Amino acid sequence: MGQKGAIITGGAKRIGRAIAIELAKEGYDIALHYNRSKNEALEVRDLIRKVGRQSEIFHLDLLNVEKFPSFMREIQAFNRDCLVLINNASIFEKARFLGTDFDLFERHININFRAPFFMTQQFASIFQTGTIINILDTKVARTLIEYFAYTLSKKALTEFTKMAAKELAPEYRVNGVGPGLILPPEGESEEYLKKLSEKIPLKKRGYPDDVISAVKFLINHQYITGECLFIDGGEHLK
C-alpha cells in the first residue's frame, strides 16, 4: 500500500481549500479538483507540496458527468490508495420557488446533487475501501424557501448520504457535515455573519477550522456512517 490520498472537489477556494491544506498536514497526498479556479488550485497545490505531501490538480466541469470515469482514473494514476473523498464543490444562488427558472434549477441539482452522486459511485467502483464525506448545509434540517433549489439539492444529498452509507457498507463509510455561519457568501461582509449569529443558540459565527475538525473526526472514527454533523452553533435547532 502506498501513501494515503484524499480527493477534494472544489478544493481551490474557501472551505475546500482549508480542508485540503489540513489533510495534507495530516499526511494525505491531495488530488485537488477545480473547474474555473486554476490559479487558486495551483496555489493550494504548491502550499501542500511545501508541507511535504504530493498534490496534483485535476480539472473537471461537474456538469459533464460523462467525464467522471476518466477523471477518477486520472486520480487513480496519481494515487492508487485514495482513502477519502470529500464532495465539497457546490453553488449557492438565491431564488424562491416562483423565481426559479429551469437553468437555475438544473445547475443546482446537477452540481450539488448529481455530481456527488456519481463521484461517489466512481470512487466506490475504483478504490477498494474508503470514507466519503458530503459537505451539506445546516439548512437541510429546516424547511427554508429563500434558496429553494439550493436547499432542495442539499436535502437530496443528505438523503443520498444515508442511502449510500447503507448500500456501500462495510467497505465504505458515508457521512455528511452541515456547516452553518462559517464564511460569508460572496459579496457579503463579516458583519453579515455577525448579524445573523445573534439569531442562533450559541450567538457566534464559526470558522473553517470548526468544519475541518468535524471532517477529521468523521475520517478517523471507524464506527460512524450515515450521519450528518451540524457545525452551526445550534442553528439547525430553530
C-alpha positions as CSV (number, residue, x, y, z in Angstrom):
1,M,0.0,0.0,0.0
2,G,1.3,3.4,-0.9
3,Q,0.9,6.9,0.6
4,K,-2.7,7.5,1.6
5,G,-4.6,10.0,-0.6
6,A,-7.6,12.3,-0.5
7,I,-9.8,13.7,-3.2
8,I,-11.4,17.1,-2.7
9,T,-13.9,18.6,-5.1
10,G,-13.9,22.4,-5.2
11,G,-10.6,22.4,-3.3
12,A,-9.2,25.6,-4.6
13,K,-11.2,28.1,-2.5
14,R,-13.0,28.7,0.7
15,I,-13.7,25.6,2.9
16,G,-12.4,23.2,0.3
17,R,-9.0,24.9,0.3
18,A,-8.9,24.8,4.1
19,I,-9.7,21.1,4.2
20,A,-7.1,20.3,1.5
21,I,-4.3,22.0,3.3
22,E,-5.2,20.5,6.7
23,L,-5.5,16.9,5.4
24,A,-2.1,17.4,3.8
25,K,-0.7,18.3,7.2
26,E,-2.3,15.1,8.5
27,G,-0.3,13.1,6.0
28,Y,-2.5,12.8,2.9
29,D,-1.5,13.3,-0.6
30,I,-4.1,15.5,-2.2
31,A,-6.0,15.2,-5.5
32,L,-7.4,18.7,-5.9
33,H,-10.4,19.2,-8.2
34,Y,-11.2,22.5,-9.8
35,N,-13.2,24.0,-12.6
36,R,-12.6,27.7,-13.2
37,S,-10.2,28.5,-10.3
38,K,-7.0,27.1,-11.9
39,N,-4.7,29.8,-10.4
40,E,-6.1,29.3,-6.9
41,A,-5.8,25.5,-7.3
42,L,-2.1,25.8,-8.3
43,E,-1.5,27.9,-5.2
44,V,-3.1,25.3,-3.0
45,R,-1.1,22.6,-4.7
46,D,2.1,24.4,-4.1
47,L,1.3,25.0,-0.4
48,I,0.6,21.3,0.0
49,R,3.9,20.4,-1.6
50,K,5.7,22.8,0.9
51,V,4.4,20.7,3.8
52,G,6.0,17.6,2.3
53,R,3.0,16.0,0.6
54,Q,2.2,15.2,-3.0
55,S,-0.5,17.1,-4.8
56,E,-1.9,17.5,-8.3
57,I,-4.7,19.5,-9.7
58,F,-7.5,17.9,-11.8
59,H,-9.8,19.9,-14.0
60,L,-13.5,18.9,-14.4
61,D,-16.7,20.7,-15.2
62,L,-19.1,18.9,-12.8
63,L,-21.9,19.4,-15.4
64,N,-20.1,16.9,-17.7
65,V,-21.0,13.7,-15.8
66,E,-19.9,11.6,-18.7
67,K,-16.2,12.6,-17.9
68,F,-16.4,11.3,-14.3
69,P,-14.9,7.9,-15.1
70,S,-11.9,9.2,-16.9
71,F,-11.5,11.9,-14.2
72,M,-11.4,9.2,-11.4
73,R,-8.9,7.1,-13.4
74,E,-6.6,10.1,-13.7
75,I,-6.7,10.4,-10.0
76,Q,-6.1,6.7,-9.6
77,A,-2.9,7.1,-11.7
78,F,-1.8,9.8,-9.3
79,N,-2.5,7.8,-6.2
80,R,-3.8,4.2,-6.1
81,D,-4.6,4.5,-2.4
82,C,-7.1,7.3,-2.1
83,L,-9.0,6.6,1.1
84,V,-11.0,9.7,1.3
85,L,-13.4,11.6,-1.0
86,I,-14.7,15.0,0.1
87,N,-17.7,16.1,-2.1
88,N,-17.3,19.8,-1.3
89,A,-18.0,21.6,-4.6
90,S,-21.2,23.5,-4.6
91,I,-23.1,26.5,-5.9
92,F,-25.4,28.8,-3.9
93,E,-27.9,31.1,-5.6
94,K,-30.8,32.9,-4.0
95,A,-34.3,32.3,-5.6
96,R,-37.6,31.3,-4.2
97,F,-39.9,28.8,-5.9
98,L,-41.7,31.0,-8.4
99,G,-38.4,32.8,-9.3
100,T,-36.5,29.5,-10.0
101,D,-36.1,29.0,-13.8
102,F,-35.1,25.8,-15.5
103,D,-31.4,26.7,-15.8
104,L,-31.0,27.7,-12.2
105,F,-32.8,24.5,-11.1
106,E,-30.6,22.3,-13.3
107,R,-27.4,24.0,-12.2
108,H,-28.1,23.3,-8.5
109,I,-29.4,19.8,-8.9
110,N,-26.6,18.8,-11.2
111,I,-23.7,20.3,-9.3
112,N,-24.9,20.0,-5.7
113,F,-26.6,16.6,-6.0
114,R,-25.9,14.7,-9.3
115,A,-22.2,15.3,-9.2
116,P,-21.6,14.0,-5.6
117,F,-23.9,11.0,-6.5
118,F,-21.8,9.9,-9.5
119,M,-18.5,11.0,-8.0
120,T,-19.2,8.7,-5.1
121,Q,-20.2,5.9,-7.5
122,Q,-16.9,6.2,-9.4
123,F,-14.9,6.4,-6.2
124,A,-16.5,3.2,-4.9
125,S,-16.0,1.5,-8.3
126,I,-12.3,2.2,-8.4
127,F,-11.0,2.2,-4.9
128,Q,-11.5,-0.8,-2.7
129,T,-12.3,0.9,0.6
130,G,-12.7,4.4,1.9
131,T,-14.5,7.2,3.6
132,I,-16.9,9.6,1.7
133,I,-17.9,12.9,3.3
134,N,-20.5,15.1,1.7
135,I,-20.5,18.8,2.6
136,L,-24.1,19.6,3.3
137,D,-25.7,22.7,4.9
138,T,-27.5,23.4,8.2
139,K,-30.5,24.5,6.0
140,V,-31.3,20.8,5.3
141,A,-32.7,20.5,8.9
142,R,-35.4,23.0,8.3
143,T,-38.0,24.0,5.6
144,L,-36.5,27.1,4.2
145,I,-37.7,28.6,0.9
146,E,-35.4,31.6,0.2
147,Y,-32.8,29.4,-1.6
148,F,-35.4,27.0,-2.9
149,A,-33.3,25.0,-5.5
150,Y,-30.1,25.1,-3.4
151,T,-31.8,23.8,-0.3
152,L,-33.7,21.1,-2.2
153,S,-30.4,19.9,-3.8
154,K,-28.7,19.7,-0.4
155,K,-31.7,17.9,1.1
156,A,-31.4,15.3,-1.7
157,L,-27.7,15.0,-1.0
158,T,-28.5,14.4,2.7
159,E,-30.8,11.5,1.9
160,F,-28.3,10.2,-0.5
161,T,-25.7,10.2,2.2
162,K,-27.8,7.9,4.4
163,M,-28.8,5.6,1.5
164,A,-25.2,5.3,0.2
165,A,-23.9,4.6,3.7
166,K,-26.3,1.6,3.8
167,E,-25.6,0.5,0.3
168,L,-21.8,0.7,0.4
169,A,-21.1,-0.7,3.8
170,P,-19.0,-2.2,5.1
171,E,-16.2,-1.3,2.7
172,Y,-17.1,2.4,2.7
173,R,-18.4,4.8,5.3
174,V,-20.5,7.8,4.0
175,N,-21.2,10.8,6.3
176,G,-22.1,14.5,6.0
177,V,-21.1,17.7,7.5
178,G,-23.6,20.5,7.7
179,P,-21.9,23.9,8.2
180,G,-23.7,27.0,9.3
181,L,-22.4,30.5,9.6
182,I,-18.8,29.8,8.6
183,L,-17.9,32.1,5.7
184,P,-19.9,35.0,4.3
185,P,-21.4,34.4,0.9
186,E,-19.6,36.2,-1.9
187,G,-20.5,39.9,-1.8
188,E,-21.2,39.9,1.9
189,S,-19.0,41.0,4.8
190,E,-18.0,39.6,8.2
191,E,-20.7,42.0,9.6
192,Y,-23.3,39.9,7.7
193,L,-22.3,36.8,9.7
194,K,-22.2,38.7,13.0
195,K,-25.7,40.0,12.5
196,L,-27.1,36.5,11.6
197,S,-25.2,34.9,14.5
198,E,-27.3,36.8,17.0
199,K,-30.3,34.7,16.0
200,I,-28.8,31.2,16.7
201,P,-28.4,29.5,20.1
202,L,-24.6,30.0,20.5
203,K,-24.8,33.5,19.2
204,K,-21.5,33.4,17.4
205,R,-20.2,32.5,13.9
206,G,-18.0,29.6,13.2
207,Y,-14.7,29.2,11.2
208,P,-13.3,26.8,8.7
209,D,-11.3,25.1,11.5
210,D,-14.6,24.0,13.0
211,V,-15.6,22.3,9.8
212,I,-12.1,20.8,9.5
213,S,-12.4,19.3,13.0
214,A,-15.6,17.6,12.0
215,V,-14.2,16.2,8.8
216,K,-11.2,14.8,10.6
217,F,-13.4,13.3,13.3
218,L,-15.5,11.5,10.7
219,I,-12.4,10.3,8.8
220,N,-10.9,8.9,11.9
221,H,-14.0,7.4,13.6
222,Q,-14.4,4.0,12.2
223,Y,-17.8,3.3,13.7
224,I,-19.9,6.1,12.3
225,T,-21.7,6.0,9.0
226,G,-24.8,7.6,7.6
227,E,-24.7,10.6,9.9
228,C,-24.6,14.4,9.5
229,L,-22.7,16.5,11.9
230,F,-24.1,20.0,12.1
231,I,-21.4,22.5,12.6
232,D,-23.7,25.5,13.1
233,G,-23.8,26.7,16.7
234,G,-27.2,25.1,17.1
235,E,-28.8,26.8,14.1
236,H,-30.5,23.6,13.0
237,L,-32.4,23.5,16.2
238,K,-34.6,26.5,15.3
